[in-house]
Amino acid sequence: MGGVTLRVDLVVPVKPLPKAKTRLRGAADGGVGELGAHQRLALALARDTVVAAVGATTVGRVLVISSDPAVAMELGALGAFGVEVVTDPGRGLNGALRHGATLLRSSDAGPMIGALQADLPALRPAELDDAVTVAARLFGAGAHRAFQPDAPGEGTTLLLAAPGHRLDPHFGGASAAAHRESGAVVLPGVRPGLRRDVDTVTDLDEAVRLGVGTWTRAVIDARDAAPPAGPPPAALRSPNV
């Protein structure tokens, strides 16, 4: 591997749950769109992502960046597995990632550093291990940064930087092109769970087909077990209907 340590510390940004994954509103409750149900889904996506990450043998620390107290409580409970939660500094997504990378590097400059999106409920630990292994090979050959495009190929789900190099994140919009233009190289290989981020109901359905983690599965099962929303009882209908 060209002397590159086969270990990565990850930054995982999580938005405040009421503002997270707005295009999924209604996906957790059959289209009703109740805020509590939506927040449970958004939190489940993040929790399954982090659980998969800490299950990878190449992952050391996972630093969650969030200003949401529910996120801090739920993901902070995974502290025994190397998960830490720090407050979002309020500098946007890329600013949060740079902040997290600085914190991780300040205490240990040896491992690779990475940014992992928090909406990968079908992620498998083995996929992360494979991505880190391939990145170490690329870094040993002279690359400094590498990234995993999402399933459509336009976004980015994982960005990795070699030891001694800045993370330099360019998330948002067409981030795959932005990362490529910034000098990062694409991680070759097939990793469907790592590529399947979830922004829409169609994305969620595809993730479910791949096989999602325990927390997302519980939300989906609860949704599917609920009776369908129907018309109001006859006594409540307008007499003109």
C-alpha positions in Angstrom: 0.0 0.0 0.0 3.0 2.3 -0.4 3.2 2.8 3.4 -0.2 4.4 3.8 -1.9 3.4 7.0 -5.0 1.3 6.4 -7.1 3.2 8.7 -9.5 6.2 8.4 -11.2 8.6 10.7 -14.5 9.9 9.4 -16.6 13.1 9.7 -20.3 12.6 9.3 -22.5 15.7 9.1 -26.1 15.5 10.2 -28.5 18.4 9.7 -31.1 19.4 12.3 -33.8 16.7 11.8 -36.7 19.0 11.0 -34.6 20.5 8.1 -33.1 17.2 6.9 -34.2 15.2 3.9 -37.1 17.5 3.0 -37.8 15.6 -0.2 -38.6 12.5 1.9 -41.4 14.2 3.9 -44.2 11.7 3.9 -42.1 8.7 3.1 -42.3 7.5 6.7 -46.0 7.7 7.1 -47.6 6.9 3.7 -47.6 10.5 2.5 -49.1 12.2 5.5 -45.9 14.1 6.2 -46.2 14.3 10.0 -43.0 16.0 11.3 -42.3 13.4 14.0 -42.4 10.5 11.6 -40.2 12.4 9.2 -37.6 13.1 11.9 -37.6 9.4 12.9 -36.8 8.5 9.3 -34.0 11.1 9.0 -32.5 9.9 12.3 -32.8 6.3 11.3 -30.9 6.9 8.1 -28.1 8.6 10.0 -27.9 6.0 12.7 -27.7 3.1 10.2 -25.0 4.9 8.4 -22.9 5.4 11.5 -23.5 1.9 12.8 -22.2 0.5 9.4 -19.2 2.8 9.6 -18.1 1.8 13.0 -18.5 -1.9 11.9 -15.8 -1.5 9.3 -12.4 -2.8 10.5 -10.6 0.1 8.8 -12.6 2.9 10.6 -11.1 4.3 13.7 -13.1 7.3 15.0 -16.4 8.7 13.7 -17.0 12.4 14.4 -20.6 13.4 14.0 -21.2 17.1 13.4 -24.7 18.2 14.3 -26.5 20.9 16.3 -29.6 18.7 16.8 -30.0 17.5 20.4 -31.8 14.3 19.3 -28.9 13.4 17.0 -26.4 14.1 19.8 -28.3 11.9 22.2 -28.9 9.0 19.8 -25.5 8.9 18.1 -23.6 9.9 21.2 -24.9 6.7 22.7 -22.5 4.9 20.4 -19.5 6.4 22.1 -18.2 3.0 23.1 -17.7 2.3 19.4 -15.6 5.3 18.7 -18.4 7.8 17.9 -18.1 11.4 19.1 -20.6 14.2 18.5 -19.6 17.9 18.3 -21.7 21.0 17.6 -22.0 22.2 14.0 -20.1 25.5 13.9 -22.6 27.0 11.5 -20.4 27.4 8.5 -22.4 25.3 6.0 -21.8 21.7 5.0 -18.3 22.1 3.7 -17.3 24.3 6.7 -18.6 21.7 9.1 -16.5 19.0 7.3 -13.4 21.2 7.4 -14.0 21.8 11.1 -14.4 18.1 11.8 -11.3 17.2 9.8 -9.3 19.7 11.7 -10.4 18.3 15.0 -9.6 14.7 14.0 -6.2 15.6 12.6 -5.3 17.7 15.6 -5.4 14.7 17.9 -4.0 12.1 15.4 -2.4 12.9 12.0 -1.6 9.3 11.1 -4.8 7.9 9.5 -6.5 8.9 6.4 -9.3 11.4 6.9 -12.8 11.1 5.3 -16.2 12.7 4.9 -19.1 10.3 4.8 -22.7 11.4 4.0 -25.3 10.5 6.6 -28.0 9.1 4.4 -26.6 5.6 3.4 -28.9 3.1 5.2 -27.9 0.3 2.9 -24.2 0.8 3.6 -22.2 -2.4 4.4 -19.0 -2.3 6.6 -17.2 -4.4 3.9 -17.9 -1.7 1.3 -16.2 0.9 3.5 -13.3 -1.4 4.1 -13.0 -2.0 0.3 -13.1 1.8 -0.4 -10.4 2.5 2.2 -8.2 -0.3 0.9 -8.5 0.9 -2.7 -7.9 4.5 -1.6 -4.7 3.4 0.2 -3.5 1.8 -3.0 -4.2 5.0 -4.9 -2.5 7.1 -2.3 0.5 4.9 -2.3 0.7 5.5 -6.1 0.7 9.2 -5.6 -2.9 10.4 -5.4 -3.8 12.7 -2.5 -7.6 12.5 -2.4 -10.2 10.0 -3.7 -14.0 10.0 -3.7 -17.0 7.7 -4.2 -19.7 9.1 -6.6 -23.3 8.4 -5.7 -25.5 6.0 -7.7 -26.5 8.7 -10.4 -22.8 9.7 -10.6 -23.4 13.4 -9.9 -23.0 13.6 -6.1 -20.5 12.3 -3.7 -21.1 9.9 -0.7 -17.5 9.5 0.5 -14.4 11.7 0.2 -11.0 10.5 1.5 -7.7 12.3 1.9 -4.3 10.7 2.4 -2.4 11.5 5.6 -0.7 14.9 5.5 -3.3 16.2 2.9 -6.3 18.4 3.4 -9.8 17.0 3.0 -10.8 19.9 0.8 -14.6 19.1 0.5 -16.7 20.4 -2.3 -20.1 18.9 -1.4 -23.4 20.3 -2.7 -24.9 20.1 -6.1 -22.7 18.4 -8.7 -20.1 17.5 -6.2 -18.6 14.6 -8.2 -17.5 17.0 -10.9 -16.3 19.5 -8.3 -14.2 16.9 -6.5 -12.8 15.7 -9.7 -11.9 19.2 -10.8 -10.3 19.8 -7.4 -7.9 16.9 -8.0 -9.6 14.0 -6.3 -9.7 10.7 -8.2 -12.7 8.3 -8.4 -12.6 5.2 -6.3 -12.9 2.3 -8.8 -15.1 -0.7 -7.8 -18.7 -1.7 -7.2 -20.2 -0.7 -3.8 -24.0 -0.3 -4.2 -24.7 0.4 -0.6 -22.0 3.1 -0.4 -23.3 4.7 -3.6 -27.0 4.6 -2.6 -27.6 7.9 -0.8 -31.3 8.6 0.0 -32.8 12.0 -1.0 -36.1 10.9 -2.6 -38.8 8.2 -2.1 -37.4 6.4 -5.2 -33.9 6.4 -3.6 -35.4 5.0 -0.4 -37.2 2.2 -2.2 -33.9 1.3 -3.9 -32.1 1.3 -0.6 -34.8 -1.0 0.8 -34.3 -3.4 -2.1 -30.6 -3.4 -1.4 -31.3 -4.1 2.3 -31.3 -1.3 4.9 -30.1 -1.3 8.5 -32.1 -2.1 11.6 -33.3 1.5 12.3 -34.5 2.3 8.8 -36.1 -1.1 8.5 -38.1 -0.4 11.7 -39.4 2.9 10.3 -40.4 1.2 7.0 -42.1 -1.7 8.8 -44.1 0.6 11.0 -45.2 2.6 8.0 -46.2 -0.5 6.1 -48.1 -1.9 9.1 -50.2 1.2 9.6 -53.7 1.3 8.1 -53.9 3.4 4.9 -55.1 7.0 5.3 -58.7 7.1 4.0 -61.5 9.7 3.7 -62.9 11.1 6.9 -65.8 9.3 8.7 -69.2 10.0 7.3 -70.2 12.0 10.3 -67.4 14.5 9.5 -68.0 14.9 5.8 -69.5 18.0 4.4 -73.2 17.5 3.6 -72.5 18.7 0.0 -70.1 15.8 -0.7 
